[in-house]
C-alpha cells in the first residue's frame, strides 16, 4: 500500500499569531463516499481534536443531515451551504459563502483544530481554492470504474491526498484494485495515494495519521498550501502559449455582484 504521512497523536500547539485550525477540503464525484469518509474522520478524531464540518449541496442539506443523524459531532458543529449552482462555484470560483461559514464556526467554537469542508459531488476537475482550504483530499471509488484514475484531472493528479475508496467492492464490480491504485500513483508522480475501505481498520488508521501529520505541519507553519487547479498551458489563435494561475495570497479579495448561497 502506498506510503502515507504519519505524525504523533497530539500535534504541537500552534505558533503565536497563527490560525490554529486546519481547513481541510474533501472533493470528488457524486457517490464516491465523501460523507462517509468525513464521518469516519469525526468518529476517530473527535476525542482528540475539536472538529467542525461544512457541507455543500446544490439545493438540499442532505449531507449535513446525514452527518447529524450519524451523531458524529454535536449538531451545531455541522453546517450546510446550499450552493444553488454547480458545486465547484462555491469551493473555487467564489468561496465567500463557504469562507464566511468557516470563519463563523472558528469564531463561535474557538479553539477549533480541524474544519472540514465537503464539496458537493462534481466532476474530475473540481478542486478547492487555497483561499478556502489549507489542504485537500480528492476521493474516487472502485465502483466508479477501474479506469477513473487513468483519466487524470487536477484533483486526481495534484490534490494533497488521493483516496481510492471502497476497495472492498473490487471483487464485486470486476475492478483490479491494485492496478487502479498503481494507475493513480503513476498519475500523481509520487504524491500520496490511499486505498481505503470502511471495513479495513489499517487503511482508516492511515487516513487518520495523514490528517494528524498535516495538522502538525500546519501548526508548525511548515505545511505548504498548494493550488491543484490552475489551467494547463495552452495555445490561442495567435499561436502564443499562455498559463493561467488561480492562486492568490492570503487575504486577497474579489468583488462579487451575485447572490450568495444559503446556510442551514
C-alpha positions as CSV (number, residue, x, y, z in Angstrom):
1,X,0.0,0.0,0.0
2,X,1.4,3.5,-0.8
3,X,3.2,5.2,1.9
4,X,1.3,7.9,3.9
5,X,2.4,10.7,6.2
6,X,2.4,9.9,9.9
7,X,2.7,12.1,13.0
8,X,2.2,11.9,16.7
9,X,-1.3,11.6,18.1
10,X,-1.2,15.1,19.7
11,X,0.2,17.7,17.3
12,X,2.1,20.6,18.8
13,X,0.4,23.7,19.8
14,X,0.2,26.4,17.1
15,X,2.7,29.2,16.9
16,X,1.6,32.6,18.4
17,X,-0.5,34.6,16.0
18,X,-1.0,31.6,13.7
19,X,-4.6,30.3,12.9
20,X,-4.8,27.0,14.8
21,X,-7.5,25.3,12.8
22,X,-6.6,23.3,9.7
23,X,-9.1,23.8,6.9
24,X,-9.4,20.6,5.0
25,X,-11.4,20.2,1.8
26,X,-12.9,16.9,0.6
27,X,-13.9,16.8,-3.1
28,X,-14.8,14.2,-5.6
29,X,-17.6,12.9,-7.9
30,X,-21.1,12.0,-6.7
31,X,-21.3,8.8,-4.7
32,X,-17.6,8.2,-4.1
33,X,-18.1,8.2,-0.3
34,X,-17.0,11.7,0.7
35,X,-19.6,12.0,3.5
36,X,-18.8,8.5,4.9
37,X,-15.1,9.5,4.8
38,X,-15.8,12.6,6.8
39,X,-18.0,10.7,9.2
40,X,-15.0,8.4,9.8
41,X,-12.7,11.3,10.4
42,X,-15.1,12.7,13.0
43,X,-15.6,9.4,14.8
44,X,-11.9,8.6,15.0
45,X,-10.6,12.0,15.8
46,X,-13.3,13.8,17.8
47,X,-11.8,12.6,21.1
48,X,-8.5,14.3,20.5
49,X,-9.4,17.2,18.2
50,X,-12.0,19.9,18.1
51,X,-13.8,19.5,14.8
52,X,-16.5,21.2,12.7
53,X,-17.9,20.4,9.3
54,X,-19.3,22.5,6.4
55,X,-21.2,20.5,3.8
56,X,-22.1,21.7,0.3
57,X,-25.1,20.6,-1.8
58,X,-26.9,22.4,-4.6
59,X,-30.4,22.5,-3.3
60,X,-30.5,20.5,-0.1
61,X,-28.8,20.0,3.2
62,X,-28.7,16.2,2.7
63,X,-25.1,15.6,3.6
64,X,-25.3,17.7,6.7
65,X,-28.5,15.8,7.8
66,X,-26.7,12.5,7.2
67,X,-23.8,13.5,9.5
68,X,-26.1,14.9,12.2
69,X,-28.1,11.7,12.2
70,X,-25.0,9.6,12.5
71,X,-24.2,11.5,15.7
72,X,-20.5,12.0,14.7
73,X,-20.4,15.6,16.1
74,X,-22.8,17.8,18.1
75,X,-25.3,19.2,15.6
76,X,-24.1,22.8,16.0
77,X,-20.8,21.8,14.6
78,X,-22.2,20.7,11.2
79,X,-23.4,23.5,8.9
80,X,-24.8,23.1,5.4
81,X,-24.3,25.5,2.5
82,X,-26.8,25.3,-0.4
83,X,-24.7,26.4,-3.4
84,X,-27.6,26.8,-5.8
85,X,-25.2,26.1,-8.7
86,X,-22.5,23.6,-9.7
87,X,-20.6,22.7,-6.6
88,X,-17.2,24.0,-7.9
89,X,-18.6,27.5,-8.0
90,X,-18.6,27.7,-4.1
91,X,-15.3,26.0,-3.5
92,X,-13.3,27.7,-6.2
93,X,-14.9,30.4,-8.3
94,X,-16.4,32.4,-5.3
95,X,-15.5,30.9,-2.0
96,X,-17.2,33.7,0.0
97,X,-20.3,31.8,1.2
98,X,-18.2,28.9,2.5
99,X,-15.5,31.1,3.9
100,X,-18.0,33.1,5.9
101,X,-19.4,30.0,7.4
102,X,-15.9,28.6,8.2
103,X,-14.8,31.8,9.9
104,X,-18.1,32.0,11.9
105,X,-17.6,28.4,13.1
106,X,-14.0,29.2,14.1
107,X,-15.1,32.3,16.0
108,X,-18.1,30.6,17.8
109,X,-16.4,27.3,18.6
110,X,-12.9,28.5,19.3
111,X,-10.5,27.0,19.5
112,X,-11.1,24.5,16.7
113,X,-8.4,22.1,15.5
114,X,-10.0,21.0,12.2
115,X,-12.7,22.4,9.9
116,X,-13.7,20.0,7.2
117,X,-15.3,21.5,4.0
118,X,-17.1,18.9,1.9
119,X,-17.8,19.8,-1.7
120,X,-20.9,18.7,-3.4
121,X,-20.4,15.9,-5.8
122,X,-18.8,17.2,-9.0
123,X,-16.6,16.0,-11.9
124,X,-12.9,15.2,-12.0
125,X,-11.9,18.9,-12.5
126,X,-13.3,20.2,-9.2
127,X,-10.7,21.4,-6.7
128,X,-10.7,23.9,-3.8
129,X,-9.2,27.3,-3.9
130,X,-6.3,27.8,-1.5
131,X,-8.2,30.9,-0.3
132,X,-10.7,28.5,1.3
133,X,-8.7,25.4,2.5
134,X,-5.2,24.6,3.6
135,X,-5.2,21.1,2.3
136,X,-7.5,18.9,0.2
137,X,-8.4,15.3,-0.3
138,X,-9.8,14.1,-3.6
139,X,-12.0,11.0,-3.5
140,X,-12.7,8.5,-6.2
141,X,-14.1,5.0,-5.7
142,X,-13.7,1.5,-7.1
143,X,-17.4,1.2,-8.0
144,X,-16.9,4.2,-10.4
145,X,-14.7,2.0,-12.6
146,X,-11.1,0.9,-12.7
147,X,-10.2,3.4,-15.4
148,X,-11.1,6.6,-13.4
149,X,-7.6,7.1,-12.0
150,X,-6.1,7.0,-15.5
151,X,-8.4,9.8,-16.7
152,X,-6.5,12.3,-14.5
153,X,-7.6,15.8,-13.8
154,X,-6.3,18.3,-11.3
155,X,-7.9,16.6,-8.3
156,X,-6.6,13.1,-9.1
157,X,-3.2,14.4,-10.1
158,X,-2.4,17.2,-7.6
159,X,-4.7,17.1,-4.6
160,X,-2.7,16.7,-1.4
161,X,-4.2,13.2,-0.9
162,X,-6.0,11.0,-3.4
163,X,-8.3,8.4,-1.8
164,X,-9.3,5.3,-3.8
165,X,-12.3,4.5,-1.8
166,X,-14.5,1.3,-1.3
167,X,-11.7,-1.1,-2.2
168,X,-13.7,-3.9,-0.6
169,X,-16.1,-3.7,-3.6
170,X,-13.4,-4.6,-6.1
171,X,-14.3,-8.3,-6.5
172,X,-18.0,-7.4,-6.8
173,X,-17.6,-4.9,-9.6
174,X,-14.7,-6.6,-11.6
175,X,-12.1,-4.0,-10.7
176,X,-8.4,-4.8,-10.1
177,X,-7.8,-2.6,-7.0
178,X,-4.1,-3.0,-7.1
179,X,-3.9,-1.9,-10.7
180,X,-6.3,1.0,-10.0
181,X,-4.0,2.2,-7.2
182,X,-0.9,1.7,-9.4
183,X,-2.6,3.8,-12.1
184,X,-3.4,6.5,-9.5
185,X,0.2,6.5,-8.2
186,X,1.5,6.9,-11.8
187,X,-0.8,9.8,-12.5
188,X,0.3,11.6,-9.3
189,X,4.0,11.2,-9.8
190,X,4.8,10.1,-6.3
191,X,2.1,12.1,-4.4
192,X,0.3,10.2,-1.7
193,X,-2.4,7.7,-2.7
194,X,-4.5,5.9,-0.1
195,X,-6.5,2.7,-0.8
196,X,-9.4,3.0,1.7
197,X,-12.2,0.7,2.9
198,X,-14.5,1.3,5.8
199,X,-14.0,-2.5,6.5
200,X,-10.2,-2.2,6.7
201,X,-9.0,-0.7,10.1
202,X,-5.5,-0.3,8.8
203,X,-6.5,1.9,5.9
204,X,-8.6,4.0,8.2
205,X,-5.7,4.4,10.6
206,X,-3.5,5.6,7.7
207,X,-6.1,8.2,6.9
208,X,-6.2,9.5,10.5
209,X,-2.4,9.6,10.6
210,X,-2.3,11.6,7.4
211,X,-4.6,14.2,8.8
212,X,-2.6,14.3,12.1
213,X,0.5,14.8,10.1
214,X,-0.9,17.7,8.0
215,X,-2.3,19.3,11.2
216,X,1.1,19.1,12.8
217,X,2.8,20.7,9.9
218,X,0.2,23.4,9.7
219,X,0.7,24.3,13.3
220,X,4.5,24.3,12.8
221,X,3.9,26.5,9.8
222,X,5.8,24.1,7.6
223,X,2.8,22.9,5.6
224,X,2.9,24.2,2.0
225,X,-0.5,25.2,0.7
226,X,-0.9,24.4,-3.0
227,X,-3.4,25.1,-5.7
228,X,-4.0,22.0,-7.7
229,X,-6.4,23.7,-10.1
230,X,-4.6,26.2,-12.5
231,X,-5.3,25.5,-16.2
232,X,-2.7,23.7,-18.2
233,X,-0.6,25.7,-20.6
234,X,-2.5,26.1,-23.9
235,X,-2.5,28.0,-27.2
236,X,-4.7,30.7,-28.6
237,X,-5.3,31.7,-32.1
238,X,-2.3,33.9,-32.1
239,X,-0.1,30.9,-31.6
240,X,1.2,32.1,-28.3
241,X,1.3,29.8,-25.3
242,X,-0.3,31.0,-22.1
243,X,-0.6,29.8,-18.5
244,X,-3.2,31.0,-16.0
245,X,-2.8,30.8,-12.3
246,X,-5.6,30.9,-9.8
247,X,-3.5,31.1,-6.6
248,X,-3.8,34.3,-4.5
249,X,-2.1,35.4,-1.4
250,X,-4.0,35.1,1.9
251,X,-6.4,38.0,2.3
252,X,-6.8,38.5,-1.4
253,X,-10.3,39.8,-2.1
254,X,-12.6,39.8,-5.0
255,X,-15.7,41.9,-5.7
256,X,-18.9,39.9,-6.5
257,X,-22.3,41.1,-7.6
258,X,-24.3,37.9,-7.5
259,X,-26.4,36.5,-4.6
260,X,-24.7,34.1,-2.2
261,X,-25.9,30.6,-1.3
262,X,-27.9,29.9,1.9
263,X,-26.7,28.2,5.0
264,X,-28.5,25.9,7.5
